[in-house]
Amino acid sequence: MKFTHLFALVVALLALASCDDDTATLGVDMMPTSDLVTKNYKTYDVTTESYAVGDSVLARTTKSYFGRFTDPETGTTIKSDFLAQFHCDEGFELPDSIRGDSCVQFELRLYIEDFVGDSLTSFKLSVYELNEQLDPNADYYTNIDPKKYYDENAQPIASKWFTISDRTITDSARWSTRYNNNIHVSLPNSLGNQIIQDYRKHPEHFASTSTWLKSGNPCSKGLYFKLESGDGAMAYIDIIQMNMYFYAYVPEYGKDTLGVSSFAATDAVVEATHFENSNLQKLLDDKYATYLKSPAGIFTLATIPADQINVQDTINSAKLTLTRYNDLIQSSFKLDIPKTILLVRLDDYLNGFFENYKVNDSKESYLATFDSSKNSYVFSNIARLITRMAKEKKEGKASENWNKVLLIPVESTKDSSGNIVKLNHDFSMSSAKLVGGKDDKISLEVIYTSFHY
C-alpha cells in the first residue's frame, strides 16, 4: 500500500473515533453562513388612537388634589376636590387633667407639596362632614360621587378663601426654611370639645383607627373638601392634619399648659380624589395625533399587527417609538410631559392590572421613560409580546382585543435594590401630543432571523 493511501486511512479512522453522539451540527461548519441564516429588517404600520378614560381610574394614591386648571396648550380643563378619613394612633391618650370644654383651637392643615398654575389664583374651599363611611379596604376611583357620602343640603362646618401662595404671611416668613406651605382652615371649637367629652366617657372609641371611624365623633367618618369656586391652579396636597389644641393642668408647672392632639390622613385610611375633565372630545376626534393626559384623562390605544409578522422566524427585536409633537405655544403654566408610560395589553388593564398590584414583566407589559434628546418614548423590544399575540391567534385563543395595547402615564415605587415593586396611575398634571392617529400610522421596526435547512 502506498504511503499516501495509508495516511488517508488513518486520518479517516481517527475522525470516526473522535465523533460523539451529537450530530445536530454535522456539516454546518462547512456551510457558508449566508446559506444558513438570513437577517431581515422590516417595518409594519401600527394604528393608534386616543382612548377616553372617562374620569375613572383607580385612585390609589397618597396625595390629594384640589383646584381647577385649564391647559393653555389644548384648552382642556380639569377640576378636582377630595374626600379624606383620619387615622387615630393606637394608644391615643388625652391628659387626665384636661377639661371637657377646653378646646381652644380646632383646625385643619393641608400641606402643599407642589402645584401647577398661578399661585395667586383665589379659590373657595368648603368642608363638609361625611355621613357615610368610606371602606378602608375598598378600591375607589376618580369618578367617585361625593354626593353619596355627604349631605349637600347641610351647611359646611368651615369655608375658606385662599391662594396657594399664602398672602396672609410676610415674605420673610414665606421663604423661611421652617415654613411649609399649607392651607389653614379653622373648624368650630365646639366640635373639638365634643371629641374631648367623648374621650372622657368612652376612651375605647380612640383605641384604634377602626374604633375611631365608628365612634360617631365629629369628623370621625371623614371630610369632604369641596371646591366651590376658582380656576387657574391645581394644588398637590401630600399631608392633611386635623389638630385639636387644649389646656390641661401640669402639676410641675402649677398651671394649665397648652397641648395638642392630631389626626392625620394616612395610608391606613381612605383619601379619594374626585376628578372631572372637560373639553376632551376635540382631542379624541383628532385623526392625525393621539394624546396622553393625566390625571384620569386620555391614554393612547395601539393596534399591533402581530398577524402580519412571521413569528416562525426568530424575532431578534421589535421596537416601537412614540414621538411627541413640540408645543405650539409659550406659557409659564404649560403642563409637564409624562415621565414614564406603561405599555400593557388592553385586556390586562380592563381585568385589573392596577387593582391586582401588577408591575411590568417585559412579557406583556413594558415601561418607557421620556427621552428628551429624541423627543420620544421608545419601547426597545416587545418581541415576546408579539410572539404571544401571534400564538394566541394561531391557536384560536385570541380575544376581541388580542392585539391591542394601552399606553398609560404611570409612577413607580422601587425597593432599596432599585426593583419596581408598585405601579400606580400618574396623578400629576401632564400632557403629551404624539405622532400617530387613525389616519397617520406609526412604525413598528422588526429585526428577525430566518434559518435555512
N, C-alpha and C positions, 0 to 999 in steps of 0.2 A: 504494500500500500504506500502510495506516495505520501510524503510528509504533509503536504497541504491538505489532502483528504483527511488524514488522521487528526490534524489540528481542528478542522471544521467539526469532526465528530465529537471531540472532547468538549468544544465550546457548546455544542447543542446539548450534550448530556448535562453539563454544568447549568445551563439555562433551565432545563427541566427540573433539576434538583432544587433550584432556588425559587421555583414557583410556589406561591401559597394558595390558599383556598379562595382568596378574594379576586375574582376576575371581572369585577364590575367596571374597572377602567382599562380592561385589556384593549390595547391598540389606541387608546385615547392620546397617549403621549406622542404617538407617531402622526396624529392628525393635526393639520394646521388649525389654530384657534378659530379663525374666521369660518371654518367649516362646522364648528361645533356650537358656537354662541353668537347671537346677534343682539346687540343692544339697540333699542328703539326709543325715540323721543316723540311723543305726540301730545297735542293739546285738545281738550274737549270743552265744549261750551257748557257753562253752568248757569242756570236761570236763578235769579234772586228776586225777592220782593220783600217789601216791608210787612211786618207781622204785628198786628194790633194786640197789645197785651190786655186792653180793656180795663185798665186801672187795677188789675187783680194779679198780684204776685205775692208770694209768701213773705210776710212781714217779720221775718226772723232777724231782728237787728237790735243792738243795744243802744242805738241812738233814736231820738225822736226829731221830727222836722216840723217847723212852723213858719208859715208865711205864704205869700203868693208872688210868683215871679213870671215875667213874660220874656221868653228867649228873643233877644234882638235879631238873631240870625233867621229864625224860622217863624217867628210870630206866635208860636205855641205858648200856652200858659199852663202852669201847674200851681195848684193850691194844696196846702197841707195843714192839718191840725192833728191832734192825737189824744189817745186815752192812756192812762197810766195807773197802775197799782203801786202800793208802797210796801216795802219789806219791814218786818218787825224783827229785830235781833232776838235770838234766843237768849234768855236770861235778862230781858229788858226789865229795868227797875227804875222807879222814881223814889226820891228820898222820903223816908217816913215823916219827916218834918214839913213836907210840902203841904200848903193849904189847898183845899179843894177849889178855890176860886182865884188862885194866884197866877194864872197865865197872864203875863204882861205883854207878850207879843207872839203871834201865830203867823207864820209866813211860809211862802214858797220861794225857792231859789232855782231858777232854770239856767244852768251854766252853758254858755255858748262856746262850742269848740271851734266852729268856723261858720262862714256864711257866704252866700252868693248874692250879688246885687248891691244896692245903695244902702249903706248902714244908717243913713239919716231918714229913711222912709219911716213914716209913722204907722203903727199897727195898733189895733184894739184887740185885746185878749180878754175873754170871759172864761171863768172857771165854774164848772158845774159838778156837783156830786153825782156819782153813778148810783142808780137804783137797781141795777142788775149786775151781778158779779161776773167778771171775766174768769174763765177757767185757765189756771196757770199751765195745765197740761195740754191745752188745745192749740192748734195752729190757727193763726189769724192772718187775714190777707189785707192788702192795701185798699180794697173796696169795702172795708168794714163800714157798717151803717151806725154811726154814733147814736141815732135816734132810738135804737133798740136798747140802749144802755143808760140813757138819762131822760129826764122829763123836760122836753123842750118848752113846756109852758111854765116851768118853775123859774124863779129868779136865780141868777148866778150868785154864788157865795162871794165872788170877787170879780172885779173888772179892772183892767189896767191898759192905759195908753203907753206905748214905749217905742223907742228906737233901738236898733241893735247896738249902735254906739251910744252908750248911756250919756245923755247930755245933762243929767242932773248932778254929775260929779265934776270936779275940777280936772283940767288936763293933766296936772301933775299926778293926781290920784289914778287917772285912767292909764297912764303909762308906767305906773309903778309896777315893779316885778312881783309885788304881793297881790296885785289886783287880778281877779279872774272875772272876765266879762260875764254878766248874768242879768237875767230879767228878775226883778224883785216884785213879788205880789204879796200884799198884806191880806191875811184872812181874818175873819172876826175872832177876837179873843174868846168870845163865848163858846166857840167850837173847841178851843183848846181846853177851856175849863171843863167841858163835858167829858173830854178824854181823861183828864186828871181825876175827876169824880168817879168815872167808871173804873179806873185803875184801883182806887181805894176800895171799891166794893167788890170788883171781880178781877183780881190780878191774873187769874188764869186766862183771861182774854188776850193777854200780852205774852203768853208762853212761847208762841212761835208765829211765823207768818200766817200759817193756816188758821190758827185760832183768831188772830187779828182780823183777817179778811172776813170772818164770820161773826165778828163781835157786835156789829151794828153801831159801832162808834162813828162819829163824823169822819168822813173821808176814808173809812176803812174799806169800802168796796172799790174805791179808786176815784179818779177825777177825769173829767173831760176838759181839755184845754181847747176852747173853740175860737177859731179865727172869725172875728166879727167884721173887720174892715182893714183895708191896707193892700197895697200892691207895689212890688219893686224889690223884694228881697226874700231870701229863704234862710232861716237860721238852722244850723245843725246843733242840736242840744244833746250833750253826752252825759250830763248828771242832772238829776232832779231831786231836790231835797225838800222835805216838809219839816220845819223847825218849830219847836214849841219852847218858849222861854218862860221861866217861872222863878219865884223866890222860895227858898227853903232855908230854915234856920240851921246854921252851922255852929255847934257849941264852941269849938275852938276860937271862932271869931266873935262869938257872943252876939251875933246879929244875923238877919236874913241876908243870903247871898244869891246872886243871880246864877241860875243853871240853865242848861238846855238839853233837850232830848230830840233826836232826829229820826225820821223815817225816810228811806230813800227808795227810788225806783231802781231795781237791780235785775240781774238775770233770773232771779228766783221768782219774779212776778212778771206780769204782762205789761209791755209797752207796745201799743198798737197804733201805728201811724195810718192816717186816712188821707189818701191822695186823690185828687181829681185833675185829670188832664183835659184840656180843651184845644180846639183848632188843629187837631192831628190829621184830620181827613185829607187835607191837601197834600200832606207828606205821604200818606198811604196811597194816594192816587198817582203819585209820581212814577211813571214807567221808565224813567231814564236815570234813576238813582234809588238807593234804599237808605234806611236810616237806623241808627242806634240812638235811643233816647232813654235816659234813666233819670229819675226812678219811675218804674211802673208805666213806661210809655210805649216804646216801639223796639222790637227785635228785628233781625233780618232772617228770612227763611231762604234756604238754598236747596235746590234740587240737584243731586249728584247723578251724573249719567253713568251709573255703575254698570248698567246692562250693555253699554257700548264698549266697555273696556274688556280686553281679552285677559281674563284672570287665570286662564290656563297657563299663561306665561308667568314668570316671576316678576312682580311689581317691585322694583327697587325703591322708588319713591313716587309720591303723589303730592304735589304742592298746590295749595290753594292760597291765593293772595287777594286780600280785600284792600283796595286803595281808597284813601279818603280824599274827597274834594277839599280844596282850600277854602277858608272862609271868604265870603264876598264883602263883608262889612268890617269896619273897625269900630270896636266898642270896648269901653272899660269893663263892661259887665257880660262879655260873651262867655259862654259855658266852656268848661274843660272838655277834653276828649276822653272818652272811656279808656282807662289804662289797660285793663285786661278783659278779654272776652272769652267765653266758653263756646266751643262747638260741640253740640250734643244732638243726638237723634231726637226728632220731634216726638216720637212715641215715648222715649225715655223721659223727656221733660213732662209730657202730659200724664205719665204714670207715676209721678212723684220723685223725680230726680232730687230736688231740694228737700222735699218732705222727708225722704229716706236718708238724708245726710250723705249722699253720694259725692264723690270727688272725681276728677278727671282720671281716666285709666289708660289713656293712649291706645285704646282699642275702639271704643265707641264714643269717647268724649276726649276733647283736647283743649288746651289753653294756648292763647297767643297774646303777647303784650304789644302795645302800640310802638312801632319803630319810627321815631320822628325823622330819622335820616332818610327813610324810604317812604314816609308818609303813609304807612300801611300796616295792616296786621298780616302776618304770614304763618300759616299752618304748614310746616315744612314737610310733613309726611303723614298723610292719612290713609296710607296703603292698606292697613289692616281693616279699617272701616269699610273701604271699597270692596275688599275681598269678601268680607262678611255679608255685605249687602247683596253682592252677586250670588253668593252661595244660597242665601235665603230665597232669592228669586228663582234660581235653578231648581231648588228642592220643593218649590210650591209653598213656602212658609212665609212669603212676603205679605206684609200688611198693606193697607192703603197708603200709608206714609213711609213705605220701606226705604225710600232713597231721599228722604227729606231731613234736613238738619237745621237747627236753630243756632243763631249767633247771639249771645246774651252777655251784656256787661255784668261782670261779677267782681267780688272782692274775696280774697283768700285769707285763711288763717294758717300759719305754719307752726310746727313744733320747734324745739330747740335745735334739731338737726336740719331744719330747713325743709322738711317734708310738709306738703299741704295736707292738713287734717280736716279742713272745713271750707266749703264754698257757700257763699250767700249771694243773693242779688246785690248789685251795686246800687246803693240808695243815694249816692252823691248826685248832684245836678251835673249832667254831662250830655254831650250830643256829638254825633258824627254823621256826615253825609257821605255815603260810599258809592263808588263807581259800580254800576250794575243796573238792575231793574228788569222788568219783564221784556222790554224792548232794547236792552243793551246788555248782552251777555258778558260774563267774565270767564276767565280761562282756568281750567284745571290742567296742570302740567304733569305728565306721567312719563317716567322712565322705566322701561321693563326689559327683561331679558328673555329671548327665545332660545330654546335648546333644540338642536337638530340631531336626530338619532339615525 
